[in-house]
Amino acid sequence: MTKNINFKFFRYLELPSTNEEMKSLISKDLSEFSVVITKHQYAGKGQKGNSWESEKGKNLTFSLFLKPVFVLASNQFIISKIVCLGILDFLRKYSKDFLIKWPNDIYYKDLKIGGILIENSLYTNVIGSSIIGIGLNINQEKFISDAQNPVSLFNIVNQEFDLKSTLDEILENIYTYYDQIKDESSFFEIDKKYLNNLYRNEGWYDYKDEKGIFKARISGISEYGQLVLCKENGQEQTYSFKEVEFLL
């Protein structure tokens, strides 16, 4: 139980996907702030079908159910922002080198420690519900998949963490931000904090789109959550998810 609210936990030894299990529970009149968590998620997915490796019992793999009906559909990327910031607030206790890689990965320097998959269901012009799937590498020491650049909190600080207390703290952080966005005037500060904590938010780097490799800098995030890049010729271009690749 966190300080501000009772989360309802559904715990499993293993699941293919916590998001998919959450979807099956929703039909049973699931209450807001329900959490599906498993010790072993063996078919977890990221954005656009990317796979996620997680050693059994070593990491956090869970999904959170929210009903943000106070958020307009046009503002739905604010959910991604508050989830990323909630996780980042926990990790920043251990290093200032944790950042958010657009749109919703968590990085340590150039290494990926976490990923988030948010599936919103819209009701007329608002968000009826959100299923927020989170995979966060906590105690895993070695990674055996062909993932490009995984890292765990254990790898970084050489310390094992209690998964239950870690989960409680992250949920508390997310809820704190969630409570804030009930007042739309909070969006400006949240937008600013998200942008200030973006991976590669300063400097020029290589990117790749359908036309090839180019050098650019991040100039902002659109109101719809798209990445805005400024190219060397001064031209700005806006990208949706999976339309541009960060070259490491």
C-alpha positions in Angstrom: 0.0 0.0 0.0 1.3 3.4 -0.9 0.8 6.5 1.2 -2.0 8.2 -0.7 -4.1 5.4 -2.2 -4.8 1.7 -2.1 -3.6 -0.1 -5.2 -5.2 -3.4 -5.9 -2.6 -6.0 -6.9 -3.1 -9.1 -9.1 0.0 -11.2 -8.7 1.1 -14.0 -11.0 4.1 -16.3 -11.2 4.3 -15.8 -14.9 2.4 -14.3 -17.8 2.9 -13.7 -21.5 2.1 -10.0 -21.1 0.8 -8.0 -18.1 -1.0 -5.6 -20.5 -2.9 -8.5 -22.1 -3.8 -9.9 -18.7 -5.1 -6.4 -17.7 -7.3 -6.3 -20.7 -8.9 -9.6 -19.8 -9.6 -8.3 -16.2 -11.2 -5.1 -17.4 -14.3 -7.0 -18.6 -14.8 -7.9 -14.9 -15.4 -4.3 -13.8 -11.8 -3.6 -12.8 -11.3 -0.8 -10.4 -8.9 2.1 -11.1 -5.4 1.8 -9.7 -5.4 -2.0 -10.2 -1.9 -3.4 -10.9 -1.1 -6.7 -12.6 2.4 -7.8 -11.8 4.4 -11.0 -12.6 7.7 -12.5 -11.6 8.2 -13.6 -15.2 6.8 -12.0 -18.3 7.8 -14.1 -21.3 6.2 -12.4 -24.2 6.2 -8.7 -23.2 6.1 -6.2 -25.9 7.3 -2.6 -26.4 6.3 0.1 -28.9 5.3 -1.4 -32.2 6.1 -5.0 -31.2 9.6 -4.7 -29.8 10.4 -7.5 -27.5 11.5 -7.1 -23.8 13.9 -9.5 -22.0 13.4 -10.0 -18.3 15.0 -12.7 -16.1 12.5 -14.4 -13.8 12.1 -12.8 -10.4 14.8 -10.2 -11.0 13.0 -7.2 -12.4 9.7 -5.3 -12.4 7.2 -6.2 -15.0 3.8 -4.8 -14.3 0.8 -2.9 -15.7 -1.2 -0.1 -14.1 -4.9 0.6 -14.8 -6.0 4.3 -14.8 -9.2 6.1 -15.8 -8.0 9.6 -16.7 -11.4 10.8 -17.9 -10.3 14.3 -17.0 -7.7 14.3 -19.8 -8.7 15.3 -23.3 -7.9 12.8 -26.0 -5.8 15.5 -27.7 -3.6 15.7 -24.5 -3.1 11.9 -24.1 0.7 12.2 -24.3 0.6 13.7 -20.8 0.1 10.2 -19.4 3.4 9.1 -20.9 5.1 12.1 -19.5 3.9 11.6 -15.9 4.8 7.9 -16.0 8.3 8.5 -17.2 8.8 11.3 -14.7 7.5 9.1 -11.9 10.0 6.4 -12.7 12.8 8.9 -13.2 12.2 10.4 -9.8 12.9 7.0 -8.2 16.0 6.3 -10.3 17.5 9.8 -9.9 18.2 9.0 -6.2 21.0 6.8 -7.5 22.4 8.8 -10.4 21.7 12.0 -12.3 22.5 10.2 -15.6 19.0 8.7 -15.9 17.0 10.3 -18.7 13.9 9.8 -20.8 14.4 8.7 -24.3 11.5 9.9 -26.4 8.8 8.8 -26.4 8.9 6.6 -23.3 12.0 4.6 -22.7 14.2 5.2 -19.6 17.9 5.4 -20.3 21.1 5.4 -18.2 23.6 7.3 -20.4 23.3 5.3 -23.7 21.9 2.2 -22.1 18.2 1.2 -21.7 17.0 0.3 -18.3 13.3 0.5 -18.8 10.4 0.7 -21.3 6.8 1.7 -21.2 3.9 0.7 -23.4 0.7 2.8 -22.9 -2.6 1.7 -24.5 -5.3 4.3 -24.2 -9.0 3.7 -24.8 -10.8 6.9 -25.9 -14.3 7.8 -24.9 -15.7 10.6 -27.1 -13.1 13.4 -26.6 -11.5 12.1 -23.4 -9.3 9.2 -22.3 -11.7 6.5 -20.9 -8.9 4.3 -19.6 -5.2 3.7 -19.8 -3.3 0.4 -19.5 0.3 1.3 -18.6 2.8 -1.5 -19.1 6.2 -1.0 -17.5 9.3 -3.1 -17.7 12.2 -1.9 -15.5 15.5 -3.8 -15.1 16.3 -3.8 -11.4 18.3 -6.8 -10.2 19.3 -8.6 -13.4 23.0 -9.1 -13.7 23.4 -10.4 -17.3 21.4 -10.0 -20.5 21.5 -12.8 -23.0 19.1 -11.6 -25.8 20.2 -9.6 -28.8 18.8 -6.4 -27.3 21.1 -3.6 -28.3 21.9 -1.9 -25.0 20.3 -3.2 -21.8 21.4 -2.3 -18.3 19.9 -2.8 -14.8 20.0 -0.8 -11.7 22.1 -3.6 -10.1 24.7 -3.1 -13.0 24.9 0.6 -12.2 25.1 0.7 -8.4 26.1 -2.9 -7.6 23.3 -3.3 -5.1 20.2 -5.5 -5.0 16.8 -3.9 -4.5 13.7 -5.1 -2.8 11.2 -5.3 -5.6 8.1 -4.7 -3.5 9.3 -1.5 -1.9 10.7 -0.3 -5.3 7.3 -0.9 -6.9 5.4 0.9 -4.1 7.7 3.9 -4.5 7.3 4.1 -8.2 3.5 3.8 -8.0 3.5 6.5 -5.4 5.5 8.8 -7.7 3.2 8.1 -10.6 0.1 8.8 -8.5 1.6 12.1 -7.3 1.9 13.3 -10.9 -1.4 11.8 -11.8 -3.1 13.8 -9.1 -1.4 17.0 -10.4 -2.8 16.6 -13.9 -6.4 16.8 -12.7 -5.6 20.5 -12.9 -4.6 21.3 -16.5 -2.6 24.3 -15.3 0.1 21.7 -14.1 0.7 20.7 -17.8 3.2 23.5 -18.4 5.6 22.5 -15.6 5.2 18.8 -16.4 6.0 19.5 -20.1 9.0 21.5 -19.1 10.3 18.9 -16.8 9.8 16.1 -19.4 11.7 18.2 -22.0 14.5 19.1 -19.6 15.0 15.4 -18.8 15.1 14.1 -22.3 17.9 12.0 -23.6 19.9 14.0 -26.1 18.0 17.2 -25.3 21.2 19.2 -26.0 23.6 18.9 -28.9 23.7 17.4 -32.4 23.3 13.7 -33.0 22.7 11.2 -35.8 19.2 10.1 -36.6 17.7 8.0 -39.3 14.3 8.3 -41.1 12.9 6.8 -44.3 15.2 9.1 -46.3 18.4 8.1 -44.6 20.8 9.3 -41.9 21.0 12.9 -40.9 22.3 15.1 -38.1 19.9 17.1 -35.9 19.1 18.4 -32.5 15.9 18.1 -30.5 14.0 21.4 -30.6 10.9 20.3 -28.8 7.9 17.9 -28.4 4.6 18.8 -30.2 1.3 19.1 -28.3 0.5 15.6 -29.6 3.7 14.0 -28.3 5.6 14.0 -31.6 9.4 14.6 -31.6 10.5 17.9 -33.3 14.0 17.8 -34.7 15.9 20.7 -36.2 18.3 19.7 -39.0 21.6 21.3 -39.8 20.0 23.4 -42.6 17.6 24.9 -39.9 14.6 23.0 -41.2 12.4 21.6 -38.5 10.6 18.2 -39.0 8.1 16.5 -36.7 8.1 12.7 -36.2 5.5 10.3 -34.8 6.5 7.1 -33.0 8.7 4.8 -35.1 9.2 7.4 -37.9 12.7 8.2 -36.7 15.5 6.2 -35.2 18.1 7.4 -32.7 21.5 6.1 -33.9 23.7 5.1 -30.9 
